[in-house]
Amino acid sequence: MEVPIAHAANEVEADMIIVRLRGAGIDAFSKGPDLPGFGASGGMGIYVADADAARARDLLAEPEISDEELAELSEEAGEEYLEPGG
């Protein structure tokens, strides 16, 4: 049985969540409203097997990148931007 574990604002965000889950070995899929005209802009539910739900929620609760890594990448990007030819 599949259970909802997350909500995405649109299809693109849903795909990003699914890729992250599948990268951790958790099979996931999205399901959106069956309303004509909403297309990729409608909200999407992310579903996994009941047995994987706790692990999936834990994974999504962890940031993909730490604050330290983000600061380091930001600093490196700023240095490249300021260098001649950057």
N, CA and C atoms as an extended XYZ file, in Angstrom:
258
Properties=species:S:1:pos:R:3:atomname:S:1:resname:S:1:resid:I:1 pbc="F F F"
N         0.840       -1.179        0.000 N   MET     1
C         0.000        0.000        0.000 CA  MET     1
C         0.887        1.245        0.000 C   MET     1
N         0.548        2.211       -0.842 N   GLU     2
C         1.311        3.455       -0.912 CA  GLU     2
C         0.666        4.509       -0.030 C   GLU     2
N         1.525        5.340        0.562 N   VAL     3
C         1.053        6.412        1.442 CA  VAL     3
C         1.694        7.730        1.025 C   VAL     3
N         0.989        8.854        1.232 N   PRO     4
C         1.584       10.156        0.908 CA  PRO     4
C         2.607       10.538        1.970 C   PRO     4
N         3.750       11.061        1.516 N   ILE     5
C         4.789       11.460        2.471 CA  ILE     5
C         5.224       12.908        2.289 C   ILE     5
N         4.807       13.522        1.188 N   ALA     6
C         5.198       14.914        0.940 CA  ALA     6
C         4.238       15.524       -0.075 C   ALA     6
N         4.301       16.835       -0.173 N   HIS     7
C         3.498       17.565       -1.153 CA  HIS     7
C         4.436       18.492       -1.924 C   HIS     7
N         4.241       18.537       -3.222 N   ALA     8
C         5.024       19.428       -4.072 CA  ALA     8
C         4.082       20.456       -4.692 C   ALA     8
N         4.575       21.651       -4.882 N   ALA     9
C         3.756       22.722       -5.445 CA  ALA     9
C         3.433       22.499       -6.916 C   ALA     9
N         4.335       21.779       -7.614 N   ASN    10
C         4.127       21.554       -9.044 CA  ASN    10
C         4.874       20.295       -9.486 C   ASN    10
N         4.746       19.960      -10.748 N   GLU    11
C         5.342       18.735      -11.276 CA  GLU    11
C         6.869       18.748      -11.221 C   GLU    11
N         7.468       19.883      -11.454 N   VAL    12
C         8.935       19.996      -11.424 CA  VAL    12
C         9.457       19.714      -10.013 C   VAL    12
N         8.833       20.316       -9.018 N   GLU    13
C         9.239       20.081       -7.636 CA  GLU    13
C         9.018       18.616       -7.256 C   GLU    13
N         7.916       18.037       -7.720 N   ALA    14
C         7.640       16.623       -7.452 CA  ALA    14
C         8.733       15.744       -8.040 C   ALA    14
N         9.140       16.052       -9.258 N   ASP    15
C        10.206       15.270       -9.897 CA  ASP    15
C        11.509       15.359       -9.114 C   ASP    15
N        11.822       16.522       -8.585 N   MET    16
C        13.053       16.688       -7.807 CA  MET    16
C        13.009       15.836       -6.534 C   MET    16
N        11.870       15.815       -5.879 N   ILE    17
C        11.719       15.007       -4.662 CA  ILE    17
C        11.832       13.525       -5.001 C   ILE    17
N        11.188       13.115       -6.069 N   ILE    18
C        11.214       11.707       -6.474 CA  ILE    18
C        12.630       11.262       -6.822 C   ILE    18
N        13.370       12.091       -7.532 N   VAL    19
C        14.756       11.757       -7.871 CA  VAL    19
C        15.583       11.569       -6.604 C   VAL    19
N        15.384       12.433       -5.633 N   ARG    20
C        16.126       12.308       -4.368 CA  ARG    20
C        15.776       11.009       -3.650 C   ARG    20
N        14.498       10.692       -3.589 N   LEU    21
C        14.070        9.454       -2.935 CA  LEU    21
C        14.606        8.226       -3.668 C   LEU    21
N        14.478        8.223       -4.972 N   ARG    22
C        14.955        7.076       -5.752 CA  ARG    22
C        16.466        6.925       -5.644 C   ARG    22
N        17.179        8.036       -5.509 N   GLY    23
C        18.626        7.986       -5.318 CA  GLY    23
C        19.004        7.293       -4.019 C   GLY    23
N        18.086        7.284       -3.063 N   ALA    24
C        18.315        6.611       -1.785 CA  ALA    24
C        17.707        5.206       -1.785 C   ALA    24
N        17.242        4.763       -2.959 N   GLY    25
C        16.692        3.419       -3.068 CA  GLY    25
C        15.239        3.298       -2.658 C   GLY    25
N        14.526        4.415       -2.609 N   ILE    26
C        13.115        4.410       -2.231 CA  ILE    26
C        12.286        4.673       -3.488 C   ILE    26
N        11.445        3.712       -3.858 N   ASP    27
C        10.588        3.893       -5.025 CA  ASP    27
C         9.486        4.890       -4.667 C   ASP    27
N         9.276        5.869       -5.517 N   ALA    28
C         8.297        6.913       -5.248 CA  ALA    28
C         7.602        7.327       -6.532 C   ALA    28
N         6.412        7.871       -6.386 N   PHE    29
C         5.709        8.417       -7.539 CA  PHE    29
C         4.865        9.592       -7.074 C   PHE    29
N         4.434       10.405       -8.033 N   SER    30
C         3.610       11.558       -7.703 CA  SER    30
C         2.223       11.383       -8.299 C   SER    30
N         1.286       12.038       -7.672 N   LYS    31
C        -0.085       12.008       -8.155 CA  LYS    31
C        -0.659       13.391       -7.921 C   LYS    31
N        -1.204       13.959       -8.972 N   GLY    32
C        -1.766       15.291       -8.869 CA  GLY    32
C        -3.268       15.266       -9.012 C   GLY    32
N        -3.856       16.428       -8.957 N   PRO    33
C        -5.314       16.492       -9.126 CA  PRO    33
C        -5.689       16.136      -10.559 C   PRO    33
N        -6.735       15.385      -10.711 N   ASP    34
C        -7.202       15.009      -12.047 CA  ASP    34
C        -8.166       16.069      -12.570 C   ASP    34
N        -7.648       17.282      -12.658 N   LEU    35
C        -8.468       18.393      -13.114 CA  LEU    35
C        -7.925       18.925      -14.432 C   LEU    35
N        -8.750       18.996      -15.473 N   PRO    36
C        -8.273       19.507      -16.759 CA  PRO    36
C        -7.782       20.950      -16.630 C   PRO    36
N        -6.707       21.252      -17.337 N   GLY    37
C        -6.196       22.609      -17.372 CA  GLY    37
C        -5.152       22.933      -16.323 C   GLY    37
N        -4.937       22.059      -15.337 N   PHE    38
C        -3.931       22.345      -14.314 CA  PHE    38
C        -2.538       21.960      -14.776 C   PHE    38
N        -2.418       20.894      -15.545 N   GLY    39
C        -1.128       20.486      -16.097 CA  GLY    39
C        -0.040       20.437      -15.057 C   GLY    39
N         1.143       20.978      -15.396 N   ALA    40
C         2.321       20.925      -14.534 CA  ALA    40
C         2.250       21.920      -13.377 C   ALA    40
N         1.225       22.769      -13.356 N   SER    41
C         1.179       23.798      -12.313 CA  SER    41
C         0.372       23.391      -11.084 C   SER    41
N        -0.303       22.259      -11.132 N   GLY    42
C        -1.112       21.833       -9.991 CA  GLY    42
C        -0.270       21.168       -8.918 C   GLY    42
N        -0.739       21.181       -7.684 N   GLY    43
C        -0.032       20.534       -6.586 CA  GLY    43
C         0.016       19.023       -6.795 C   GLY    43
N         1.064       18.409       -6.270 N   MET    44
C         1.281       16.977       -6.447 CA  MET    44
C         1.570       16.330       -5.099 C   MET    44
N         0.982       15.168       -4.866 N   GLY    45
C         1.312       14.376       -3.697 CA  GLY    45
C         2.422       13.409       -4.050 C   GLY    45
N         3.357       13.177       -3.141 N   ILE    46
C         4.451       12.224       -3.344 CA  ILE    46
C         4.132       10.997       -2.501 C   ILE    46
N         4.154        9.830       -3.122 N   TYR    47
C         3.768        8.583       -2.471 CA  TYR    47
C         4.905        7.572       -2.488 C   TYR    47
N         5.004        6.804       -1.413 N   VAL    48
C         5.956        5.701       -1.309 CA  VAL    48
C         5.242        4.522       -0.650 C   VAL    48
N         5.875        3.360       -0.698 N   ALA    49
C         5.325        2.202       -0.003 CA  ALA    49
C         5.286        2.493        1.493 C   ALA    49
N         4.255        1.978        2.138 N   ASP    50
C         4.089        2.183        3.576 CA  ASP    50
C         5.356        1.809        4.345 C   ASP    50
N         6.020        0.732        3.935 N   ALA    51
C         7.232        0.268        4.625 CA  ALA    51
C         8.387        1.263        4.504 C   ALA    51
N         8.371        2.120        3.473 N   ASP    52
C         9.454        3.094        3.247 CA  ASP    52
C         9.117        4.491        3.756 C   ASP    52
N         7.908        4.688        4.263 N   ALA    53
C         7.442        6.034        4.597 CA  ALA    53
C         8.307        6.731        5.642 C   ALA    53
N         8.643        6.068        6.724 N   ALA    54
C         9.434        6.720        7.780 CA  ALA    54
C        10.808        7.106        7.260 C   ALA    54
N        11.448        6.201        6.526 N   ARG    55
C        12.782        6.498        5.988 CA  ARG    55
C        12.710        7.641        4.980 C   ARG    55
N        11.668        7.675        4.159 N   ALA    56
C        11.510        8.740        3.170 CA  ALA    56
C        11.320       10.085        3.856 C   ALA    56
N        10.495       10.121        4.882 N   ARG    57
C        10.270       11.380        5.617 CA  ARG    57
C        11.562       11.865        6.278 C   ARG    57
N        12.308       10.930        6.851 N   ASP    58
C        13.588       11.302        7.473 CA  ASP    58
C        14.548       11.876        6.441 C   ASP    58
N        14.619       11.238        5.280 N   LEU    59
C        15.508       11.707        4.218 CA  LEU    59
C        15.128       13.115        3.775 C   LEU    59
N        13.843       13.349        3.593 N   LEU    60
C        13.404       14.664        3.128 CA  LEU    60
C        13.536       15.735        4.205 C   LEU    60
N        13.615       15.329        5.457 N   ALA    61
C        13.798       16.292        6.544 CA  ALA    61
C        15.235       16.797        6.607 C   ALA    61
N        16.177       16.036        6.035 N   GLU    62
C        17.586       16.426        6.016 CA  GLU    62
C        17.851       17.328        4.817 C   GLU    62
N        18.568       18.422        5.010 N   PRO    63
C        18.903       19.258        3.853 CA  PRO    63
C        19.849       18.508        2.917 C   PRO    63
N        19.696       18.755        1.622 N   GLU    64
C        20.585       18.106        0.649 CA  GLU    64
C        22.004       18.645        0.761 C   GLU    64
N        22.112       19.865        1.212 N   ILE    65
C        23.415       20.508        1.325 CA  ILE    65
C        23.453       21.234        2.671 C   ILE    65
N        24.552       21.119        3.382 N   SER    66
C        24.657       21.746        4.696 CA  SER    66
C        24.861       23.250        4.551 C   SER    66
N        24.617       23.963        5.616 N   ASP    67
C        24.841       25.408        5.618 CA  ASP    67
C        26.300       25.737        5.339 C   ASP    67
N        27.207       24.911        5.882 N   GLU    68
C        28.634       25.131        5.662 CA  GLU    68
C        28.995       24.953        4.181 C   GLU    68
N        28.455       23.888        3.556 N   GLU    69
C        28.736       23.656        2.138 CA  GLU    69
C        28.159       24.784        1.291 C   GLU    69
N        26.969       25.249        1.639 N   LEU    70
C        26.350       26.335        0.902 CA  LEU    70
C        27.174       27.612        1.007 C   LEU    70
N        27.668       27.920        2.200 N   ALA    71
C        28.495       29.113        2.391 CA  ALA    71
C        29.788       29.009        1.591 C   ALA    71
N        30.392       27.819        1.597 N   GLU    72
C        31.640       27.617        0.857 CA  GLU    72
C        31.405       27.778       -0.648 C   GLU    72
N        30.336       27.195       -1.156 N   LEU    73
C        30.027       27.320       -2.583 CA  LEU    73
C        29.723       28.763       -2.953 C   LEU    73
N        29.030       29.468       -2.076 N   SER    74
C        28.704       30.866       -2.326 CA  SER    74
C        29.970       31.715       -2.381 C   SER    74
N        30.894       31.439       -1.450 N   GLU    75
C        32.156       32.175       -1.418 CA  GLU    75
C        32.970       31.902       -2.683 C   GLU    75
N        33.048       30.638       -3.081 N   GLU    76
C        33.780       30.282       -4.296 CA  GLU    76
C        33.172       30.948       -5.525 C   GLU    76
N        31.865       30.985       -5.596 N   ALA    77
C        31.198       31.613       -6.740 CA  ALA    77
C        31.493       33.106       -6.768 C   ALA    77
N        31.522       33.739       -5.606 N   GLY    78
C        31.829       35.167       -5.536 CA  GLY    78
C        33.248       35.458       -5.967 C   GLY    78
N        34.195       34.601       -5.583 N   GLU    79
C        35.590       34.774       -5.977 CA  GLU    79
C        35.748       34.630       -7.485 C   GLU    79
N        35.071       33.651       -8.068 N   GLU    80
C        35.149       33.452       -9.515 CA  GLU    80
C        34.572       34.649      -10.247 C   GLU    80
N        33.513       35.219       -9.701 N   TYR    81
C        32.855       36.353      -10.338 CA  TYR    81
C        33.758       37.572      -10.316 C   TYR    81
N        34.539       37.739       -9.250 N   LEU    82
C        35.385       38.907       -9.100 CA  LEU    82
C        36.713       38.792       -9.851 C   LEU    82
N        37.111       37.567      -10.204 N   GLU    83
C        38.379       37.383      -10.905 CA  GLU    83
C        38.245       37.866      -12.351 C   GLU    83
N        39.339       38.409      -12.908 N   PRO    84
C        39.300       38.832      -14.312 CA  PRO    84
C        38.937       37.651      -15.211 C   PRO    84
N        38.025       37.891      -16.120 N   GLY    85
C        37.605       36.843      -17.035 CA  GLY    85
C        36.550       35.946      -16.424 C   GLY    85
N        36.135       36.212      -15.173 N   GLY    86
C        35.145       35.369      -14.487 CA  GLY    86
C        33.764       35.881      -14.588 C   GLY    86
